[in-house]
Amino acid sequence: MKQLAPLGRILFALPFAVFGINHLVMKDFYLGMLTSFIPLGAYTIILTGLIMIAVSISIITKKFIRLSTLVLAGLLLIFILTIHIPHLLADGTDKTPILIALLKDISLMGGSLMIAGYCAEEELKKAEK
């Protein structure tokens, strides 16, 4: 089963590269999703895209995976708290796509934390040798 781990790691990371590129290319689309209390508008979207690309590269190349997955989990938590929950609580919109996006980001955050935990265990095993 350990042979599947590299494939799983890459399959987990690739969509974040695509999401990051989308943030850079489709800024106007993402601007429409921002809630009023998120500062700096387009700059926040660009920064988010760059973070997602960097995290994806880090996970794929196995450099700073633990740090990157913790950063990713934090970013996803910010999405949940500042985008999904406010939209879920807003009146007059269809809640189904918002709920799906919320649950997707919760599961991705869980996966990211699992990878961070796995990497921490691997680092401890290497240190003990």
C-alpha positions as CSV (number, residue, x, y, z in Angstrom):
1,M,0.0,0.0,0.0
2,K,2.9,2.4,0.5
3,Q,3.4,2.4,-3.2
4,L,0.1,4.3,-3.6
5,A,1.2,7.1,-1.3
6,P,3.3,9.0,-3.9
7,L,0.4,8.8,-6.4
8,G,-2.1,10.0,-3.7
9,R,0.2,12.9,-2.7
10,I,0.5,14.0,-6.3
11,L,-3.3,13.6,-7.0
12,F,-4.0,15.6,-3.8
13,A,-1.6,18.4,-4.9
14,L,-2.4,18.9,-8.6
15,P,-5.8,20.4,-8.2
16,F,-4.4,23.1,-5.9
17,A,-2.0,24.1,-8.7
18,V,-5.0,24.4,-11.1
19,F,-7.0,26.3,-8.4
20,G,-4.0,28.7,-8.0
21,I,-3.7,29.3,-11.7
22,N,-7.4,29.9,-11.8
23,H,-7.1,32.6,-9.1
24,L,-4.5,34.4,-11.2
25,V,-6.4,34.1,-14.5
26,M,-10.0,34.5,-13.3
27,K,-9.6,37.2,-10.7
28,D,-12.9,38.8,-11.6
29,F,-14.8,35.5,-11.0
30,Y,-13.3,35.2,-7.5
31,L,-13.8,38.9,-6.7
32,G,-17.6,38.2,-6.9
33,M,-17.2,35.5,-4.2
34,L,-15.4,37.7,-1.7
35,T,-17.3,38.9,1.3
36,S,-17.1,42.6,2.3
37,F,-14.7,42.1,5.2
38,I,-11.9,40.5,3.2
39,P,-9.3,43.1,2.6
40,L,-7.4,44.1,-0.6
41,G,-9.7,42.5,-3.1
42,A,-7.8,41.4,-6.1
43,Y,-4.5,41.3,-4.2
44,T,-5.9,38.8,-1.8
45,I,-7.0,36.6,-4.7
46,I,-3.6,36.8,-6.3
47,L,-1.8,36.0,-3.0
48,T,-4.2,33.1,-2.5
49,G,-3.4,31.8,-6.0
50,L,0.3,32.0,-5.4
51,I,0.1,30.2,-2.1
52,M,-1.9,27.4,-3.7
53,I,0.7,27.0,-6.5
54,A,3.6,27.1,-4.0
55,V,1.8,24.5,-1.7
56,S,1.2,22.2,-4.7
57,I,4.8,22.4,-5.9
58,S,6.0,21.8,-2.4
59,I,3.8,18.7,-1.9
60,I,4.7,17.3,-5.4
61,T,8.5,17.8,-4.9
62,K,8.4,16.6,-1.3
63,K,10.0,19.8,0.0
64,F,8.6,21.3,3.2
65,I,5.5,19.1,2.9
66,R,4.5,19.4,6.6
67,L,4.7,23.2,6.6
68,S,2.9,23.4,3.2
69,T,0.1,21.2,4.3
70,L,-0.4,23.1,7.5
71,V,-0.4,26.4,5.5
72,L,-3.0,24.8,3.2
73,A,-5.1,23.7,6.1
74,G,-5.1,27.2,7.4
75,L,-6.0,28.7,4.1
76,L,-8.9,26.3,3.7
77,L,-10.0,27.2,7.2
78,I,-10.0,30.9,6.2
79,F,-12.1,30.0,3.1
80,I,-14.6,28.2,5.3
81,L,-14.9,31.0,7.9
82,T,-14.8,34.0,5.5
83,I,-16.5,32.7,2.3
84,H,-18.5,29.5,2.8
85,I,-20.2,30.2,6.1
86,P,-21.1,33.8,5.4
87,H,-22.6,32.7,2.0
88,L,-24.4,29.9,3.7
89,L,-26.0,32.3,6.2
90,A,-26.9,34.9,3.5
91,D,-30.5,35.2,2.5
92,G,-31.9,34.5,-1.0
93,T,-29.4,32.1,-2.5
94,D,-29.5,28.4,-3.3
95,K,-27.6,26.8,-0.4
96,T,-26.8,23.5,-2.2
97,P,-23.6,24.6,-4.1
98,I,-22.4,26.6,-1.1
99,L,-22.9,23.5,1.2
100,I,-21.0,21.3,-1.3
101,A,-18.1,23.8,-1.5
102,L,-18.1,24.0,2.3
103,L,-18.0,20.2,2.7
104,K,-15.3,19.9,0.0
105,D,-13.0,22.4,1.7
106,I,-13.6,20.7,5.1
107,S,-12.6,17.3,3.6
108,L,-9.5,18.8,1.9
109,M,-8.5,20.5,5.1
110,G,-8.8,17.1,6.8
111,G,-6.6,15.5,4.1
112,S,-4.1,18.2,4.4
113,L,-3.9,17.7,8.2
114,M,-3.5,13.9,7.7
115,I,-0.6,14.5,5.3
116,A,1.0,16.9,7.8
117,G,0.6,14.4,10.6
118,Y,2.0,11.6,8.5
119,C,5.0,13.7,7.6
120,A,5.6,14.5,11.3
121,E,5.6,10.8,12.1
122,E,8.1,10.1,9.3
123,E,10.4,12.9,10.6
124,L,10.3,11.4,14.1
125,K,11.2,8.0,12.7
126,K,14.1,9.4,10.8
127,A,15.3,11.3,13.9
128,E,15.2,8.1,16.0
129,K,17.5,6.2,13.6
